[in-house]
Amino acid sequence: MPIELKAHTDAGARLVAIAEELSGQFAGRAAKHDRDGTYPFEAIDALRAAGYFAAPIPIELGGLGVSSAHDLVVASSRLARGDASVAIGVNMHLVAVLNMVRRHQVALASGAERRARAFGASLEQIVRDGVVLAAAISERGQDLTRPGTVATRIGSGWRIDGQKMFCTMSPAATDLYATVTYADRDGIDRYAYAMVPTDAPGVVVHDDWDALGMRASGSNSVSFEGVELPESGVRGGFRAGDPLPYMERNLHSGLFHAAASLGIAESADAIAREGLARRINGDARPRMQVADNAVELAAARAVLPRAADLIDGHRAANPASDGSADELRALFAESQAAKAFVNQTASSIVDRALALWAEPATATATRSPARTATSRPARSCTRSAPTVSMTTSPASPSARTPTSTDPRCRAPLHPTRRRLSPRAHFARRCRGSRPVSPLSRRPRKESLLA
């Protein structure tokens, strides 16, 4: 295993150790849950028992005291190595709790005692009651700063109406952390958060999630049908349409997504290396793929912690405020860029890992006696691993036309194959079964891998 990401703080190191231990337990059941479409409730119980859901909460309020976004992201990547479906659900919970911890810190530093007490009480409740939050934020065709779900004042409380999608971990959640729009006393629309118990009348969790590879994430859609909440059920908020408060509250959310992707990529690379070690041969292509994965893993491991460190540094430098608008825009851009880069890189790493793990193709050929003595051994298509055979062409019974059982490789190989140079043969193999003409060869000075 190449050099791994490490936590910066002692509390973070303890959380990473917990994540590594739990990841090993989850890995043995992940495939079965995905195959059967069942939810891993036992994983949620284990995380709750370990105090993982209270990781960002200060020690004095009963949590583990891991307030560093960097350390939380590193732990999440470890958890995703065993079961990414579980990890992304936990990530949604941690994003919400870390936001609450940040609001509590700002209130304390700015002297807003009443606000600090309110957030402190909510954080203590999460620890005391074993609260598990599922984020109910995504909506169809939504404007991120103007939720379509509406909170309406009724008497001394609220009524919530709307529909959310991708509510990850909803089967195990005790509460839904929902974004809503409400009109303040001046009639101005505001963006706010509603804490909705999953067992409240009018909450409908639809069993409509069936994504291959992530079935166990429980990312169902949820309907709020006249759900009534007390006055304290809707809190916080900023003017709808204002992007800056939204950016500040979601600075780190993209990094948690990226952490899950990194964990998947690390696990896939380790499995592929193990499989490759059992069948090393003289082919350079597998070694090149391993090297490409090593390069991209190193890049992902550099980009992700850098963005997290920037957020931690910004918040340390601005304990009593959100910082300037320019700083928030720049940090949000860095975070989203890191998310996009790591997600794309992880996809490439997994694709190569799958190719490396697949058994090499077996190529067989039936040739005429006149050609057998002088022909080279048949070679496999290393890109998609189809079985290549020599069949008789109906137009010319004496001619042999290479064909493939892979529908992506239907085109016959170029009839001048025997006149191609070894470099051209190798180039064709790297590109699959696409015909290669001697006239289309690259100049000798140009690398085949360019």
C-alpha positions in Angstrom: 0.0 0.0 0.0 1.4 3.4 -0.9 1.7 6.1 1.8 -1.7 6.7 3.3 -3.3 9.9 4.5 -2.8 10.5 8.2 -4.8 12.5 10.8 -3.3 15.7 12.1 -4.7 15.5 15.7 -4.7 12.9 18.4 -8.5 12.8 18.4 -8.5 12.4 14.7 -6.0 9.6 14.8 -8.2 7.7 17.3 -11.2 8.2 14.9 -9.1 6.9 11.9 -8.3 3.8 14.0 -12.0 3.2 14.7 -12.8 3.6 11.1 -10.1 1.1 10.0 -11.4 -1.5 12.5 -15.1 -1.0 11.5 -14.2 -1.0 7.8 -12.7 -4.5 8.1 -15.9 -5.7 9.7 -18.2 -4.1 7.1 -16.2 -5.4 4.1 -17.2 -9.0 4.8 -20.9 -8.2 4.5 -20.9 -5.4 1.9 -21.3 -7.6 -1.2 -24.2 -9.6 0.2 -26.1 -6.5 1.2 -25.7 -5.0 -2.3 -26.6 -8.3 -4.0 -29.7 -8.8 -1.8 -30.7 -5.1 -1.6 -30.8 -5.2 2.2 -29.8 -2.4 4.5 -26.8 -2.9 6.9 -28.5 -2.0 10.1 -25.8 -3.9 12.0 -23.2 -1.4 10.6 -25.2 1.5 12.0 -25.4 -0.1 15.4 -21.6 -0.7 15.4 -21.0 3.0 14.4 -23.3 4.2 17.1 -21.7 2.0 19.8 -18.2 3.4 18.8 -19.4 7.0 19.1 -18.7 7.6 15.4 -21.9 9.7 14.9 -20.7 12.1 17.7 -17.2 12.4 16.3 -17.2 16.2 15.6 -18.9 17.1 18.8 -16.6 18.6 21.5 -15.5 16.3 24.3 -17.1 18.5 27.0 -20.5 17.9 25.2 -20.0 14.2 25.1 -18.4 13.7 21.6 -15.0 12.6 20.4 -13.8 16.1 19.8 -12.7 15.7 16.1 -13.5 19.2 14.8 -10.9 19.1 12.0 -12.5 18.6 8.5 -9.2 17.1 7.4 -9.2 14.4 10.1 -12.9 13.6 9.5 -12.3 13.2 5.8 -9.4 10.9 6.3 -11.5 8.7 8.6 -14.3 8.6 6.1 -12.0 7.4 3.3 -10.9 4.5 5.6 -14.5 3.6 6.3 -15.3 3.6 2.5 -12.6 1.0 1.9 -14.9 -1.6 3.6 -18.3 -0.4 2.5 -18.8 2.8 0.6 -22.6 2.5 0.9 -22.3 2.9 4.7 -19.7 5.6 4.4 -21.7 8.0 2.3 -24.6 7.8 4.7 -22.4 8.5 7.7 -20.8 11.4 5.7 -24.2 13.1 5.3 -24.7 12.9 9.1 -21.2 14.2 9.8 -21.7 17.2 7.4 -24.8 18.3 9.3 -23.2 17.8 12.7 -20.0 19.6 11.7 -22.1 22.5 10.6 -23.8 22.6 14.0 -20.4 22.4 15.7 -19.2 25.4 13.6 -22.3 27.5 14.4 -21.7 26.6 18.1 -18.1 27.7 17.9 -18.9 31.0 16.2 -21.6 31.8 18.8 -19.2 31.2 21.7 -16.4 33.2 20.1 -18.7 36.1 19.2 -20.4 36.2 22.6 -23.9 35.1 21.4 -24.6 33.1 24.6 -28.2 32.3 23.9 -27.4 31.0 20.4 -24.4 29.0 21.8 -26.6 27.4 24.5 -29.2 26.4 21.9 -26.6 24.7 19.6 -24.9 23.2 22.6 -28.1 21.6 23.8 -28.7 20.1 20.3 -25.2 18.6 20.2 -25.7 17.1 23.6 -29.0 15.6 22.5 -27.3 13.9 19.5 -24.9 12.2 21.9 -27.5 11.4 24.6 -30.2 10.1 22.3 -28.0 8.4 19.7 -29.4 10.6 17.0 -28.7 9.5 13.4 -29.3 12.2 10.8 -30.2 11.7 7.1 -29.8 14.7 4.9 -33.1 15.6 3.1 -31.8 18.3 0.8 -31.8 17.2 -2.8 -35.0 18.0 -4.9 -35.9 17.6 -8.5 -35.0 20.6 -10.6 -34.1 22.6 -7.5 -32.3 25.9 -7.0 -29.9 25.0 -4.2 -30.6 28.3 -2.3 -34.4 28.1 -2.7 -35.7 24.7 -1.5 -39.1 23.7 -2.9 -40.1 22.1 0.4 -42.0 24.7 2.4 -42.4 25.4 6.1 -45.6 27.2 7.0 -46.3 28.7 10.4 -49.3 27.2 12.1 -50.2 28.4 15.6 -47.1 27.9 17.8 -45.3 25.6 15.3 -44.7 24.6 11.6 -46.2 22.5 8.9 -43.8 21.0 6.4 -44.8 20.0 2.9 -42.6 18.8 0.0 -40.6 16.0 -1.4 -36.9 15.1 -1.2 -34.7 12.6 -3.1 -31.4 10.9 -2.4 -32.0 10.8 1.4 -29.1 8.6 2.1 -29.2 6.4 5.3 -33.0 7.1 5.6 -33.9 3.5 6.6 -31.8 3.9 9.8 -32.1 7.6 10.5 -33.9 8.9 13.6 -34.3 12.4 12.2 -34.2 14.0 8.7 -32.1 17.2 8.4 -34.3 18.9 5.8 -33.8 22.2 4.0 -37.0 24.3 3.7 -38.1 27.7 2.6 -40.3 29.9 4.8 -41.6 33.5 4.8 -40.4 35.6 7.7 -42.6 38.2 9.4 -41.7 40.7 6.7 -42.8 38.3 4.0 -39.3 37.7 2.8 -38.4 34.1 1.8 -35.7 32.5 3.9 -33.7 29.3 3.6 -33.7 27.2 6.9 -33.2 23.8 8.3 -36.0 21.6 9.8 -35.3 18.7 12.1 -38.0 16.2 11.3 -38.3 12.9 13.2 -38.6 10.0 10.8 -41.6 8.6 12.8 -43.5 11.9 12.7 -47.0 11.6 11.1 -46.9 12.6 7.5 -43.3 11.5 6.9 -43.2 8.9 4.1 -39.9 7.1 3.3 -40.3 5.5 -0.1 -38.6 2.2 -0.7 -37.4 3.3 -4.2 -33.6 3.1 -4.2 -32.0 0.3 -6.3 -28.6 1.5 -7.6 -26.2 -1.3 -8.5 -23.2 -1.2 -6.3 -24.8 1.2 -3.8 -28.0 -0.5 -2.9 -27.1 -0.6 0.8 -26.9 3.2 1.0 -30.6 3.5 1.5 -30.8 6.8 -0.6 -34.6 6.7 -0.8 -36.9 9.6 -1.6 -39.0 11.1 1.2 -42.3 12.9 1.2 -43.4 15.4 3.8 -47.2 15.5 3.8 -48.4 18.1 6.3 -45.8 17.2 8.9 -46.3 19.3 12.0 -43.3 20.4 14.1 -42.9 22.6 17.2 -41.5 26.1 17.0 -38.0 24.8 17.7 -38.3 22.4 14.7 -37.2 25.0 12.2 -34.1 27.1 12.9 -31.3 29.1 11.5 -31.8 30.5 8.1 -30.6 33.2 5.7 -32.3 35.1 2.8 -33.3 32.7 0.1 -31.1 33.1 -3.0 -28.0 34.3 -1.1 -25.2 32.0 -2.2 -22.6 33.0 0.5 -24.3 31.5 3.6 -25.0 28.4 1.5 -21.3 28.1 0.5 -20.1 28.6 4.1 -22.4 25.8 5.4 -21.3 23.5 2.6 -17.6 24.2 2.4 -16.7 20.7 3.4 -19.6 18.7 2.1 -17.9 18.0 -1.3 -14.8 16.7 0.4 -16.8 14.0 2.2 -18.1 12.8 -1.2 -14.6 12.7 -2.5 -13.4 10.8 0.6 -15.8 8.0 -0.2 -14.5 7.9 -3.8 -10.9 7.8 -2.6 -11.6 4.9 -0.3 -13.2 3.0 -3.1 -10.2 3.6 -5.4 -7.7 2.6 -2.7 -9.6 -0.7 -2.1 -9.9 -1.4 -5.8 -6.2 -0.7 -6.4 -5.2 -3.0 -3.5 -7.3 -5.9 -4.8 -6.0 -5.5 -8.3 -2.4 -5.5 -7.1 -3.1 -8.7 -5.2 -4.6 -10.4 -8.2 -1.8 -9.2 -10.5 0.9 -10.5 -8.3 -0.4 -14.1 -8.8 0.0 -13.9 -12.6 2.9 -11.7 -13.5 4.2 -12.3 -17.0 6.3 -10.5 -19.5 3.5 -8.2 -20.7 4.3 -4.5 -19.8 0.7 -3.3 -20.1 -0.4 -4.4 -16.6 2.7 -2.8 -15.0 1.9 0.4 -16.9 -1.7 0.3 -15.5 -0.5 -0.2 -12.0 1.9 2.7 -12.4 -0.9 4.9 -13.7 -3.0 4.1 -10.7 -0.1 4.9 -8.4 0.3 8.3 -10.0 -3.4 9.1 -9.8 -3.8 7.9 -6.2 -0.9 10.1 -5.2 -2.5 13.1 -6.9 -5.9 12.4 -5.2 -4.2 12.0 -1.8 -2.6 15.4 -2.4 -5.6 17.3 -3.6 -8.1 16.1 -1.0 -6.2 17.0 2.2 -5.1 20.3 0.8 -8.7 21.5 0.4 -9.6 20.2 3.9 -6.6 22.0 5.4 -7.6 25.2 3.7 -11.0 25.0 5.3 -9.6 24.2 8.7 -7.1 27.1 8.4 -9.9 29.5 7.4 -12.1 28.6 10.3 -9.2 28.8 12.8 -8.4 32.3 11.4 -12.1 33.4 11.7 -13.4 31.9 15.0 -16.2 34.5 15.4 -17.3 35.0 11.8 -17.7 33.3 8.5 -14.9 35.4 6.9 -15.1 37.6 3.8 -17.2 36.9 0.7 -14.1 36.5 -1.4 -12.6 34.0 1.0 -15.8 31.9 1.0 -16.0 31.9 -2.8 -12.4 30.8 -3.2 -12.7 28.1 -0.6 -15.9 26.7 -2.0 -14.3 26.7 -5.5 -11.3 24.8 -4.1 -13.5 22.3 -2.3 -15.7 21.6 -5.3 -12.6 21.3 -7.6 -11.1 18.8 -5.2 -14.4 16.8 -5.2 -14.5 16.8 -9.0 -10.9 15.8 -9.4 -10.9 13.0 -6.8 -14.2 11.6 -8.1 -13.0 11.5 -11.7 -9.6 10.1 -10.7 -11.2 7.4 -8.6 -13.3 6.3 -11.5 -10.2 5.9 -13.7 -8.4 4.0 -11.0 -11.4 1.6 -10.6 -11.6 1.0 -14.4 -7.9 0.0 -14.5 -8.3 -2.1 -11.4 -11.1 -4.0 -13.1 -9.0 -4.6 -16.2 -6.1 -5.8 -14.1 -8.2 -8.2 -12.1 -9.8 -9.8 -15.1 -8.3 -13.0 -16.3 -6.3 -12.6 -19.4 -8.0 -13.6 -22.6 -7.2 -16.9 -24.3 -6.7 -16.5 -28.0 -6.9 -19.6 -30.2 -6.4 -19.9 -33.9 -7.1 -22.4 -36.6 -4.8 -21.8 -39.5 -4.1 -23.6 -42.8 -1.2 -26.0 -42.9 0.7 -23.7 -45.3 0.7 -20.8 -42.8 1.1 -22.6 -39.5 4.8 -22.9 -39.6 5.5 -19.2 -40.3 2.7 -17.5 -38.3 3.1 -15.8 -35.0 1.1 -17.1 -32.0 -2.3 -15.5 -31.7 -2.5 -12.6 -29.2 -5.4 -11.6 -27.0 -7.2 -8.3 -27.0 -5.9 -6.9 -23.7 -8.4 -4.0 -23.7 -11.8 -5.9 -23.5 -10.6 -9.5 -23.3 -12.7 -11.0 -26.1 -11.9 -14.5 -27.3 -10.4 -14.3 -30.8 -10.7 -17.1 -33.3 -10.1 -17.7 -36.9 -13.2 -18.5 -39.0 -13.7 -19.2 -42.7 -15.1 -16.4 -44.7 -18.2 -17.3 -46.7 -17.0 -15.4 -49.7 -13.7 -17.2 -49.9 -13.5 -20.6 -48.2 -9.7 -20.6 -48.3 -9.4 -17.2 -46.6 -9.2 -16.9 -42.9 -10.8 -13.8 -41.3 -10.2 -13.0 -37.6 -13.4 -12.4 -35.8 -14.3 -11.7 -32.1 -17.1 -12.8 -29.8 -17.1 -9.4 -28.2 -19.7 -7.1 -30.0 -17.4 -4.1 -29.6 -14.8 -5.9 -31.7 -16.8 -6.9 -34.8 -14.6 -5.3 -37.4 -12.1 -7.7 -39.0 -8.5 -7.1 -38.5 -6.7 -5.5 -41.4 -5.8 -8.0 -44.2 -2.2 -6.7 -44.3 -1.5 -7.7 -40.7 1.6 -9.8 -41.5 3.2 -6.7 -43.1 2.7 -4.5 -40.0 5.7 -3.8 -37.7 5.7 -4.9 -34.1 5.1 -1.3 -33.0 1.9 -1.2 -35.1 0.8 -4.6 -33.7 1.2 -3.3 -30.2 -0.6 0.0 -31.0 -3.6 -2.0 -32.3 -3.7 -4.2 -29.2 -3.7 -1.2 -27.0 -6.7 0.3 -28.9 -8.7 -2.9 -29.1 -9.6 -4.5 -32.5 -9.8 -1.4 -34.6 -8.2 -1.9 -38.0 -4.7 -0.4 -38.4 -3.3 0.4 -41.8 0.4 0.6 -42.5 -0.4 4.1 -43.9 -1.7 5.2 -40.5 1.3 4.3 -38.5 2.7 7.1 -36.2 6.2 8.5 -36.9 8.9 6.6 -35.1 9.9 9.5 -33.0 6.4 9.8 -31.5 5.5 7.7 -28.4 2.8 5.1 -28.8 1.5 6.1 -25.4 1.2 9.8 -26.1 
